[in-house]
């Protein structure tokens, strides 16, 4: 709506518009909060999975010294 159109509206119509805009704003804020919670939850899960993956890789990765010893034995 343009400013000119708003100026032509009656007071009760303006109040009604404000009411619905406020209601919509509150609904959008609630949805935004819900989505933020989901985002942080997923981020936390991703961090935990990355930590577990890193720990698993460290447990299964051969030590560099062992690898060099094995290479030497194979070459001899």
FIDREN-391964 format. One record per residue: residue number from 0; residue in three letters; x, y, z of N, C-alpha, C, O in turn. Coordinates in steps of 0.2 Angstrom, whole numbers, plus 5000, padded with zeros to 4 digits. Layout:
% FIDREN-391964
num = NUM; residuo = ALA; n_x = X; n_y = Y; n_z = Z; ca_x = X; ca_y = Y; ca_z = Z; c_x = X; c_y = Y; c_z = Z; o_x = X; o_y = Y; o_z = Z .
...
//
This chain:
% FIDREN-391964
num = 0; residuo = UNK; n_x = 5004; n_y = 4994; n_z = 5000; ca_x = 5000; ca_y = 5000; ca_z = 5000; c_x = 5004; c_y = 5006; c_z = 5000; o_x = 5010; o_y = 5007; o_z = 5003 .
num = 1; residuo = UNK; n_x = 5002; n_y = 5011; n_z = 4996; ca_x = 5006; ca_y = 5017; ca_z = 4996; c_x = 5004; c_y = 5022; c_z = 5002; o_x = 4999; o_y = 5021; o_z = 5005 .
num = 2; residuo = UNK; n_x = 5008; n_y = 5027; n_z = 5003; ca_x = 5006; ca_y = 5032; ca_z = 5008; c_x = 4999; c_y = 5035; c_z = 5007; o_x = 4995; o_y = 5036; o_z = 5012 .
num = 3; residuo = UNK; n_x = 4998; n_y = 5036; n_z = 5001; ca_x = 4992; ca_y = 5040; ca_z = 4999; c_x = 4986; c_y = 5035; c_z = 5001; o_x = 4981; o_y = 5037; o_z = 5004 .
num = 4; residuo = UNK; n_x = 4986; n_y = 5029; n_z = 4999; ca_x = 4981; ca_y = 5024; ca_z = 5001; c_x = 4980; c_y = 5023; c_z = 5008; o_x = 4974; o_y = 5023; o_z = 5011 .
num = 5; residuo = UNK; n_x = 4986; n_y = 5023; n_z = 5012; ca_x = 4985; ca_y = 5022; ca_z = 5019; c_x = 4982; c_y = 5029; c_z = 5022; o_x = 4978; o_y = 5028; o_z = 5027 .
num = 6; residuo = UNK; n_x = 4983; n_y = 5034; n_z = 5020; ca_x = 4980; ca_y = 5041; ca_z = 5022; c_x = 4972; c_y = 5041; c_z = 5022; o_x = 4969; o_y = 5044; o_z = 5025 .
num = 7; residuo = UNK; n_x = 4970; n_y = 5037; n_z = 5016; ca_x = 4963; ca_y = 5037; ca_z = 5015; c_x = 4959; c_y = 5032; c_z = 5020; o_x = 4953; o_y = 5032; o_z = 5020 .
num = 8; residuo = UNK; n_x = 4963; n_y = 5027; n_z = 5023; ca_x = 4960; ca_y = 5022; ca_z = 5027; c_x = 4957; c_y = 5026; c_z = 5034; o_x = 4960; o_y = 5030; o_z = 5036 .
num = 9; residuo = UNK; n_x = 4952; n_y = 5022; n_z = 5036; ca_x = 4949; ca_y = 5025; ca_z = 5042; c_x = 4953; c_y = 5022; c_z = 5048; o_x = 4957; o_y = 5017; o_z = 5047 .
num = 10; residuo = UNK; n_x = 4952; n_y = 5025; n_z = 5054; ca_x = 4956; ca_y = 5023; ca_z = 5060; c_x = 4955; c_y = 5016; c_z = 5061; o_x = 4960; o_y = 5012; o_z = 5063 .
num = 11; residuo = UNK; n_x = 4949; n_y = 5013; n_z = 5061; ca_x = 4948; ca_y = 5006; ca_z = 5063; c_x = 4951; c_y = 5001; c_z = 5058; o_x = 4954; o_y = 4996; o_z = 5060 .
num = 12; residuo = UNK; n_x = 4952; n_y = 5003; n_z = 5052; ca_x = 4955; ca_y = 4999; ca_z = 5047; c_x = 4963; c_y = 4999; c_z = 5048; o_x = 4966; o_y = 4994; o_z = 5047 .
num = 13; residuo = UNK; n_x = 4965; n_y = 5005; n_z = 5050; ca_x = 4973; ca_y = 5005; ca_z = 5051; c_x = 4974; c_y = 5001; c_z = 5058; o_x = 4979; o_y = 4997; o_z = 5058 .
num = 14; residuo = UNK; n_x = 4970; n_y = 5001; n_z = 5063; ca_x = 4971; ca_y = 4997; ca_z = 5069; c_x = 4971; c_y = 4990; c_z = 5067; o_x = 4974; o_y = 4985; o_z = 5069 .
num = 15; residuo = UNK; n_x = 4966; n_y = 4988; n_z = 5062; ca_x = 4965; ca_y = 4981; ca_z = 5060; c_x = 4971; c_y = 4978; c_z = 5057; o_x = 4974; o_y = 4973; o_z = 5058 .
num = 16; residuo = UNK; n_x = 4974; n_y = 4983; n_z = 5052; ca_x = 4980; ca_y = 4981; ca_z = 5049; c_x = 4986; c_y = 4980; c_z = 5053; o_x = 4990; o_y = 4975; o_z = 5053 .
num = 17; residuo = UNK; n_x = 4987; n_y = 4985; n_z = 5058; ca_x = 4992; ca_y = 4984; ca_z = 5063; c_x = 4991; c_y = 4978; c_z = 5067; o_x = 4996; o_y = 4974; o_z = 5069 .
num = 18; residuo = UNK; n_x = 4985; n_y = 4976; n_z = 5069; ca_x = 4984; ca_y = 4970; ca_z = 5073; c_x = 4986; c_y = 4964; c_z = 5069; o_x = 4990; o_y = 4959; o_z = 5072 .
num = 19; residuo = UNK; n_x = 4984; n_y = 4963; n_z = 5063; ca_x = 4986; ca_y = 4957; ca_z = 5059; c_x = 4994; c_y = 4957; c_z = 5057; o_x = 4997; o_y = 4952; o_z = 5057 .
num = 20; residuo = UNK; n_x = 4997; n_y = 4963; n_z = 5056; ca_x = 5004; ca_y = 4963; ca_z = 5055; c_x = 5008; c_y = 4961; c_z = 5062; o_x = 5013; o_y = 4958; o_z = 5061 .
num = 21; residuo = UNK; n_x = 5005; n_y = 4963; n_z = 5067; ca_x = 5008; ca_y = 4961; ca_z = 5074; c_x = 5008; c_y = 4954; c_z = 5075; o_x = 5013; o_y = 4950; o_z = 5077 .
num = 22; residuo = UNK; n_x = 5002; n_y = 4951; n_z = 5073; ca_x = 5001; ca_y = 4944; ca_z = 5074; c_x = 5005; c_y = 4940; c_z = 5069; o_x = 5008; o_y = 4935; o_z = 5071 .
num = 23; residuo = UNK; n_x = 5006; n_y = 4942; n_z = 5063; ca_x = 5010; ca_y = 4939; ca_z = 5058; c_x = 5018; c_y = 4939; c_z = 5061; o_x = 5021; o_y = 4934; o_z = 5060 .
num = 24; residuo = UNK; n_x = 5020; n_y = 4945; n_z = 5063; ca_x = 5026; ca_y = 4946; ca_z = 5066; c_x = 5028; c_y = 4941; c_z = 5072; o_x = 5033; o_y = 4938; o_z = 5072 .
num = 25; residuo = UNK; n_x = 5023; n_y = 4940; n_z = 5076; ca_x = 5024; ca_y = 4936; ca_z = 5082; c_x = 5025; c_y = 4928; c_z = 5079; o_x = 5029; o_y = 4925; o_z = 5082 .
num = 26; residuo = UNK; n_x = 5021; n_y = 4927; n_z = 5074; ca_x = 5021; ca_y = 4920; ca_z = 5072; c_x = 5028; c_y = 4919; c_z = 5068; o_x = 5031; o_y = 4913; o_z = 5069 .
num = 27; residuo = UNK; n_x = 5030; n_y = 4924; n_z = 5065; ca_x = 5037; ca_y = 4923; ca_z = 5061; c_x = 5042; c_y = 4923; c_z = 5066; o_x = 5047; o_y = 4919; o_z = 5065 .
num = 28; residuo = UNK; n_x = 5042; n_y = 4926; n_z = 5072; ca_x = 5047; ca_y = 4926; ca_z = 5077; c_x = 5047; c_y = 4919; c_z = 5080; o_x = 5053; o_y = 4916; o_z = 5081 .
num = 29; residuo = UNK; n_x = 5041; n_y = 4916; n_z = 5081; ca_x = 5041; ca_y = 4910; ca_z = 5084; c_x = 5044; c_y = 4904; c_z = 5080; o_x = 5048; o_y = 4900; o_z = 5082 .
num = 30; residuo = UNK; n_x = 5042; n_y = 4905; n_z = 5073; ca_x = 5045; ca_y = 4900; ca_z = 5068; c_x = 5053; c_y = 4901; c_z = 5068; o_x = 5056; o_y = 4896; o_z = 5067 .
num = 31; residuo = UNK; n_x = 5055; n_y = 4907; n_z = 5068; ca_x = 5062; ca_y = 4909; ca_z = 5068; c_x = 5066; c_y = 4906; c_z = 5074; o_x = 5071; o_y = 4903; o_z = 5073 .
num = 32; residuo = UNK; n_x = 5063; n_y = 4906; n_z = 5080; ca_x = 5066; ca_y = 4903; ca_z = 5086; c_x = 5066; c_y = 4896; c_z = 5085; o_x = 5071; o_y = 4893; o_z = 5087 .
num = 33; residuo = UNK; n_x = 5061; n_y = 4893; n_z = 5082; ca_x = 5061; ca_y = 4885; ca_z = 5081; c_x = 5066; c_y = 4883; c_z = 5077; o_x = 5070; o_y = 4878; o_z = 5078 .
num = 34; residuo = UNK; n_x = 5067; n_y = 4887; n_z = 5071; ca_x = 5072; ca_y = 4885; ca_z = 5066; c_x = 5079; c_y = 4886; c_z = 5069; o_x = 5084; o_y = 4882; o_z = 5067 .
num = 35; residuo = UNK; n_x = 5080; n_y = 4891; n_z = 5073; ca_x = 5087; ca_y = 4892; ca_z = 5076; c_x = 5088; c_y = 4887; c_z = 5081; o_x = 5094; o_y = 4884; o_z = 5081 .
num = 36; residuo = UNK; n_x = 5083; n_y = 4884; n_z = 5085; ca_x = 5084; ca_y = 4879; ca_z = 5089; c_x = 5086; c_y = 4872; c_z = 5085; o_x = 5091; o_y = 4869; o_z = 5087 .
num = 37; residuo = UNK; n_x = 5083; n_y = 4871; n_z = 5080; ca_x = 5085; ca_y = 4866; ca_z = 5075; c_x = 5092; c_y = 4866; c_z = 5073; o_x = 5096; o_y = 4861; o_z = 5072 .
num = 38; residuo = UNK; n_x = 5093; n_y = 4872; n_z = 5070; ca_x = 5100; ca_y = 4873; ca_z = 5068; c_x = 5106; c_y = 4872; c_z = 5073; o_x = 5110; o_y = 4869; o_z = 5071 .
num = 39; residuo = UNK; n_x = 5105; n_y = 4875; n_z = 5079; ca_x = 5110; ca_y = 4874; ca_z = 5084; c_x = 5110; c_y = 4866; c_z = 5086; o_x = 5116; o_y = 4864; o_z = 5087 .
num = 40; residuo = UNK; n_x = 5105; n_y = 4863; n_z = 5086; ca_x = 5104; ca_y = 4856; ca_z = 5087; c_x = 5108; c_y = 4852; c_z = 5082; o_x = 5112; o_y = 4848; o_z = 5084 .
num = 41; residuo = UNK; n_x = 5107; n_y = 4853; n_z = 5076; ca_x = 5111; ca_y = 4850; ca_z = 5070; c_x = 5118; c_y = 4852; c_z = 5071; o_x = 5122; o_y = 4847; o_z = 5069 .
num = 42; residuo = UNK; n_x = 5120; n_y = 4858; n_z = 5072; ca_x = 5127; ca_y = 4860; ca_z = 5073; c_x = 5130; c_y = 4856; c_z = 5078; o_x = 5136; o_y = 4854; o_z = 5077 .
num = 43; residuo = UNK; n_x = 5127; n_y = 4855; n_z = 5084; ca_x = 5130; ca_y = 4852; ca_z = 5089; c_x = 5131; c_y = 4844; c_z = 5087; o_x = 5136; o_y = 4841; o_z = 5089 .
num = 44; residuo = UNK; n_x = 5126; n_y = 4841; n_z = 5084; ca_x = 5127; ca_y = 4834; ca_z = 5082; c_x = 5132; c_y = 4834; c_z = 5077; o_x = 5136; o_y = 4829; o_z = 5077 .
num = 45; residuo = UNK; n_x = 5133; n_y = 4838; n_z = 5072; ca_x = 5138; ca_y = 4838; ca_z = 5068; c_x = 5145; c_y = 4838; c_z = 5071; o_x = 5150; o_y = 4835; o_z = 5069 .
num = 46; residuo = UNK; n_x = 5146; n_y = 4843; n_z = 5076; ca_x = 5152; ca_y = 4843; ca_z = 5080; c_x = 5154; c_y = 4837; c_z = 5083; o_x = 5159; o_y = 4834; o_z = 5083 .
num = 47; residuo = UNK; n_x = 5149; n_y = 4834; n_z = 5086; ca_x = 5150; ca_y = 4827; ca_z = 5090; c_x = 5152; c_y = 4822; c_z = 5085; o_x = 5156; o_y = 4818; o_z = 5087 .
num = 48; residuo = UNK; n_x = 5148; n_y = 4822; n_z = 5079; ca_x = 5150; ca_y = 4816; ca_z = 5074; c_x = 5157; c_y = 4817; c_z = 5072; o_x = 5161; o_y = 4813; o_z = 5071 .
num = 49; residuo = UNK; n_x = 5159; n_y = 4824; n_z = 5071; ca_x = 5166; ca_y = 4825; ca_z = 5069; c_x = 5171; c_y = 4823; c_z = 5074; o_x = 5176; o_y = 4820; o_z = 5072 .
num = 50; residuo = UNK; n_x = 5170; n_y = 4824; n_z = 5080; ca_x = 5174; ca_y = 4822; ca_z = 5086; c_x = 5175; c_y = 4814; c_z = 5086; o_x = 5180; o_y = 4812; o_z = 5086 .
num = 51; residuo = UNK; n_x = 5169; n_y = 4811; n_z = 5085; ca_x = 5169; ca_y = 4804; ca_z = 5085; c_x = 5173; c_y = 4801; c_z = 5079; o_x = 5177; o_y = 4796; o_z = 5079 .
num = 52; residuo = UNK; n_x = 5172; n_y = 4804; n_z = 5073; ca_x = 5176; ca_y = 4802; ca_z = 5067; c_x = 5183; c_y = 4803; c_z = 5068; o_x = 5187; o_y = 4799; o_z = 5066 .
num = 53; residuo = UNK; n_x = 5185; n_y = 4809; n_z = 5071; ca_x = 5192; ca_y = 4810; ca_z = 5072; c_x = 5195; c_y = 4805; c_z = 5077; o_x = 5201; o_y = 4803; o_z = 5076 .
num = 54; residuo = UNK; n_x = 5192; n_y = 4804; n_z = 5082; ca_x = 5194; ca_y = 4799; ca_z = 5087; c_x = 5195; c_y = 4792; c_z = 5084; o_x = 5200; o_y = 4788; o_z = 5085 .
num = 55; residuo = UNK; n_x = 5190; n_y = 4790; n_z = 5080; ca_x = 5190; ca_y = 4783; ca_z = 5076; c_x = 5196; c_y = 4783; c_z = 5071; o_x = 5200; o_y = 4778; o_z = 5071 .
num = 56; residuo = UNK; n_x = 5197; n_y = 4789; n_z = 5068; ca_x = 5203; ca_y = 4789; ca_z = 5063; c_x = 5210; c_y = 4789; c_z = 5067; o_x = 5214; o_y = 4786; o_z = 5064 .
num = 57; residuo = UNK; n_x = 5210; n_y = 4792; n_z = 5072; ca_x = 5216; ca_y = 4792; ca_z = 5076; c_x = 5218; c_y = 4785; c_z = 5079; o_x = 5223; o_y = 4783; o_z = 5080 .
num = 58; residuo = UNK; n_x = 5212; n_y = 4781; n_z = 5081; ca_x = 5213; ca_y = 4774; ca_z = 5084; c_x = 5215; c_y = 4769; c_z = 5079; o_x = 5219; o_y = 4765; o_z = 5080 .
num = 59; residuo = UNK; n_x = 5213; n_y = 4770; n_z = 5072; ca_x = 5214; ca_y = 4765; ca_z = 5067; c_x = 5220; c_y = 4767; c_z = 5063; o_x = 5223; o_y = 4763; o_z = 5059 .
num = 60; residuo = UNK; n_x = 5222; n_y = 4773; n_z = 5063; ca_x = 5228; ca_y = 4775; ca_z = 5059; c_x = 5235; c_y = 4773; c_z = 5062; o_x = 5236; o_y = 4773; o_z = 5068 .
num = 61; residuo = UNK; n_x = 5239; n_y = 4770; n_z = 5057; ca_x = 5245; ca_y = 4767; ca_z = 5060; c_x = 5250; c_y = 4773; c_z = 5062; o_x = 5250; o_y = 4779; o_z = 5059 .
num = 62; residuo = UNK; n_x = 5254; n_y = 4772; n_z = 5066; ca_x = 5259; ca_y = 4776; ca_z = 5069; c_x = 5264; c_y = 4778; c_z = 5063; o_x = 5266; o_y = 4773; o_z = 5059 .
num = 63; residuo = UNK; n_x = 5266; n_y = 4784; n_z = 5062; ca_x = 5271; ca_y = 4785; ca_z = 5057; c_x = 5278; c_y = 4781; c_z = 5057; o_x = 5281; o_y = 4779; o_z = 5052 .
num = 64; residuo = UNK; n_x = 5280; n_y = 4780; n_z = 5063; ca_x = 5286; ca_y = 4776; ca_z = 5065; c_x = 5285; c_y = 4769; c_z = 5063; o_x = 5290; o_y = 4766; o_z = 5060 .
num = 65; residuo = UNK; n_x = 5279; n_y = 4766; n_z = 5064; ca_x = 5278; ca_y = 4759; ca_z = 5062; c_x = 5278; c_y = 4758; c_z = 5055; o_x = 5280; o_y = 4753; o_z = 5052 .
num = 66; residuo = UNK; n_x = 5275; n_y = 4763; n_z = 5051; ca_x = 5274; ca_y = 4763; ca_z = 5044; c_x = 5281; c_y = 4763; c_z = 5041; o_x = 5283; o_y = 4760; o_z = 5036 .
num = 67; residuo = UNK; n_x = 5286; n_y = 4767; n_z = 5043; ca_x = 5293; ca_y = 4768; ca_z = 5041; c_x = 5296; c_y = 4761; c_z = 5042; o_x = 5300; o_y = 4759; o_z = 5038 .
num = 68; residuo = UNK; n_x = 5295; n_y = 4758; n_z = 5048; ca_x = 5298; ca_y = 4752; ca_z = 5049; c_x = 5296; c_y = 4746; c_z = 5044; o_x = 5300; o_y = 4742; o_z = 5042 .
num = 69; residuo = UNK; n_x = 5290; n_y = 4746; n_z = 5043; ca_x = 5287; ca_y = 4741; ca_z = 5038; c_x = 5289; c_y = 4742; c_z = 5031; o_x = 5291; o_y = 4737; o_z = 5028 .
num = 70; residuo = UNK; n_x = 5290; n_y = 4748; n_z = 5029; ca_x = 5293; ca_y = 4750; ca_z = 5023; c_x = 5300; c_y = 4747; c_z = 5022; o_x = 5302; o_y = 4745; o_z = 5017 .
num = 71; residuo = UNK; n_x = 5304; n_y = 4748; n_z = 5027; ca_x = 5311; ca_y = 4746; ca_z = 5027; c_x = 5311; c_y = 4739; c_z = 5027; o_x = 5315; o_y = 4736; o_z = 5023 .
num = 72; residuo = UNK; n_x = 5307; n_y = 4735; n_z = 5030; ca_x = 5307; ca_y = 4728; ca_z = 5030; c_x = 5305; c_y = 4725; c_z = 5023; o_x = 5308; o_y = 4720; o_z = 5021 .
num = 73; residuo = UNK; n_x = 5300; n_y = 4729; n_z = 5020; ca_x = 5298; ca_y = 4726; ca_z = 5013; c_x = 5304; c_y = 4728; c_z = 5008; o_x = 5305; o_y = 4723; o_z = 5004 .
num = 74; residuo = UNK; n_x = 5307; n_y = 4733; n_z = 5009; ca_x = 5313; ca_y = 4735; ca_z = 5004; c_x = 5319; c_y = 4730; c_z = 5005; o_x = 5323; o_y = 4729; o_z = 5000 .
num = 75; residuo = UNK; n_x = 5320; n_y = 4728; n_z = 5011; ca_x = 5326; ca_y = 4723; ca_z = 5012; c_x = 5325; c_y = 4717; c_z = 5009; o_x = 5329; o_y = 4713; o_z = 5010 .
//
